[in-house]
């Protein structure tokens, strides 16, 4: 399974944010979403790619609803929310791809290759490790709740919102600060903040696939910004 260079993933994330900034056309957005989903499929995350594709299709369909023709004016709110979520979806796709396929060591190596300051590298590494740790804590909390028969099942959280708030959200929020602090200390203990040159056992390099991906994903956005499409 092919995995792109972390620097290429960073470029894709920047392109996704530029799409949101320039408010590209729907046709350009659709092309870019397809291009952003291809690396996910190539990396073996086809289920994630399928979920994103279905969400994009549903949001696009909701955005094209005509509330006046349907005689339901309240659909204006649904359509507006769908359009807003659709504009942010490319950022979620590229972010999910970068987070799910990039190891902290590869990210650190890539940031140092582009001479990023350590004041930026260390917080980013903490963020990369933060979300998987919180997700693991969430799974453990859910397993403990299921063992005790509290809000068990897929719809248990919706059927018992008060219990979900008490037993899931509050412990996660209380533990999040400790997790962030522990990860920061662990990063500094490993010498990430040490001055001077750093070595790395992780080897990364830009391949022709990386350059081709950057060019292919940049062209539709550049043509849309230039008014060609």
C-alpha positions in Angstrom: 0.0 0.0 0.0 1.4 3.3 -1.1 1.8 6.1 1.5 2.7 9.6 0.5 5.4 11.7 2.0 4.3 13.8 5.0 5.3 17.0 3.1 2.9 16.0 0.3 0.1 15.4 2.9 0.8 18.9 4.3 0.4 20.4 0.7 -2.9 18.5 0.3 -4.1 20.0 3.6 -3.1 23.5 2.5 -4.9 23.0 -0.8 -8.1 21.9 1.0 -8.0 25.0 3.1 -7.4 27.2 0.0 -10.6 25.6 -1.4 -12.5 26.9 1.6 -10.9 30.3 1.4 -11.6 30.9 -2.3 -15.0 29.2 -2.3 -14.5 27.2 -5.4 -17.2 26.0 -7.7 -19.1 22.8 -7.0 -17.6 21.0 -10.0 -14.1 21.9 -8.9 -14.9 20.8 -5.4 -16.2 17.4 -6.6 -13.0 16.8 -8.6 -10.8 17.8 -5.7 -12.7 15.5 -3.3 -12.2 12.6 -5.6 -8.5 13.4 -5.8 -8.3 13.7 -2.0 -10.0 10.3 -1.6 -7.6 8.4 -3.9 -4.7 8.6 -1.4 -6.9 7.2 1.3 -7.8 4.2 -1.0 -4.2 3.7 -2.0 -3.2 3.7 1.7 -5.8 0.9 2.4 -8.3 3.2 4.2 -11.0 2.4 1.7 -13.7 2.2 4.4 -12.9 5.7 5.6 -12.8 6.8 1.9 -16.2 5.2 1.3 -17.7 6.9 4.4 -16.4 10.3 3.3 -17.7 9.7 -0.3 -21.2 8.9 1.0 -21.2 11.9 3.3 -20.1 14.2 0.5 -22.8 12.8 -1.9 -25.5 13.3 0.8 -24.4 16.8 1.6 -24.2 17.8 -2.1 -27.7 16.4 -2.7 -29.1 18.4 0.3 -27.3 21.5 -1.0 -29.2 21.3 -4.3 -32.6 21.1 -2.6 -35.2 23.7 -3.8 -37.3 24.4 -0.7 -39.7 26.7 -2.6 -40.4 24.0 -5.2 -40.9 21.4 -2.4 -43.1 23.8 -0.4 -41.0 23.4 2.7 -39.3 26.8 3.5 -37.6 25.3 6.6 -35.3 23.3 4.2 -33.4 26.5 3.6 -31.7 26.0 7.0 -30.9 22.3 6.1 -29.5 23.3 2.7 -27.4 26.1 4.1 -25.9 23.8 6.8 -25.2 21.2 4.1 -23.4 23.6 1.9 -21.3 24.9 4.8 -20.4 21.3 5.9 -19.6 20.4 2.3 -17.1 23.3 2.0 -15.2 22.0 5.1 -15.3 18.3 4.2 -12.1 18.4 2.0 -10.3 19.7 5.1 -11.6 16.8 7.1 -10.6 14.3 4.4 -7.1 15.5 4.0 -6.7 15.9 7.8 -8.0 12.3 8.4 -5.6 11.0 5.8 -2.7 12.8 7.3 -3.5 11.8 10.9 -4.3 8.1 10.1 -1.2 7.4 7.9 1.6 9.5 9.4 3.7 8.3 12.3 5.0 10.9 14.8 8.6 10.0 13.8 7.9 10.6 10.1 6.1 13.9 10.8 9.1 15.1 12.9 11.5 14.1 10.2 9.4 16.0 7.6 9.1 19.1 9.7 12.9 19.2 10.2 13.5 18.7 6.5 11.6 22.0 5.8 13.4 23.7 8.8 10.3 24.1 10.9 11.0 25.6 14.3 10.9 23.3 17.3 8.3 25.5 18.9 6.0 24.4 16.1 7.1 20.8 15.8 6.6 19.8 19.5 3.0 21.0 19.8 2.1 19.3 16.5 3.6 16.0 17.7 1.6 16.3 20.9 -1.6 16.9 18.8 -0.8 13.8 16.7 -0.5 11.6 19.7 -3.3 13.3 21.6 -6.4 12.2 19.6 -5.5 8.5 19.4 -4.9 8.5 23.2 -8.3 10.2 23.8 -9.9 7.7 21.4 -8.4 4.9 23.4 -9.7 6.4 26.6 -13.1 6.7 25.1 -13.1 3.0 24.1 -12.1 2.0 27.6 -14.9 4.1 29.1 -17.5 2.6 26.7 -16.3 -0.9 27.5 -16.6 -0.2 31.2 -20.1 1.2 30.7 -21.2 -1.8 28.7 -19.9 -4.1 31.3 -22.1 -2.4 33.9 -25.1 -2.2 31.5 -25.0 1.6 31.3 -26.0 3.1 28.0 -24.9 0.0 26.2 -25.4 -0.6 22.5 -24.9 1.6 19.4 -27.8 3.9 20.3 -27.3 3.9 24.0 -25.8 7.3 24.1 -28.8 8.8 22.3 -31.3 7.0 24.5 -29.6 8.1 27.7 -28.0 11.5 27.0 -27.7 12.4 30.7 -25.8 9.3 31.5 -23.6 9.7 28.4 -22.7 13.2 29.6 -21.9 12.1 33.1 -20.0 8.9 32.3 -18.3 9.8 29.0 -17.9 13.5 28.3 -16.9 14.7 31.8 -14.2 12.0 32.3 -12.8 12.6 28.9 -12.6 16.4 29.4 -11.0 15.9 32.9 -8.5 13.5 31.5 -7.7 15.5 28.3 -5.6 18.1 30.3 -3.5 15.3 31.9 -3.1 13.5 28.6 -1.8 16.7 26.9 0.6 17.4 29.8 1.9 13.9 29.9 2.5 13.9 26.1 4.4 17.2 26.3 6.6 15.9 29.0 7.2 12.6 27.1 8.2 14.6 24.0 10.6 16.8 25.9 12.0 13.7 27.7 12.9 12.2 24.4 15.0 15.2 23.5 12.7 16.8 20.9 13.4 20.3 22.5 17.1 19.8 22.6 19.1 22.4 20.7 21.4 21.4 17.9 21.2 19.0 15.0 18.9 15.9 15.4 19.2 12.6 13.7 16.4 10.2 12.8 16.1 6.6 11.9 13.0 7.3 9.8 13.8 7.8 6.1 11.5 9.9 4.0 11.9 11.2 0.5 9.8 12.8 -2.2 9.1 10.4 -5.1 7.6 11.0 -8.5 4.2 9.9 -7.2 4.4 12.7 -4.6 5.2 15.4 -7.1 2.6 14.1 -9.5 0.0 14.1 -6.7 0.8 17.7 -5.8 0.6 18.8 -9.5 -2.6 17.0 -10.2 -4.3 18.3 -7.1 -3.1 21.9 -7.6 -4.2 22.2 -11.3 -8.0 22.1 -10.7 -7.8 24.7 -7.9 -5.5 26.9 -9.9 -7.8 26.8 -12.9 -10.8 27.6 -10.7 -9.1 30.6 -9.0 -8.0 31.9 -12.4 -11.6 31.7 -13.7 -10.9 29.1 -16.4 -13.4 26.6 -14.9 
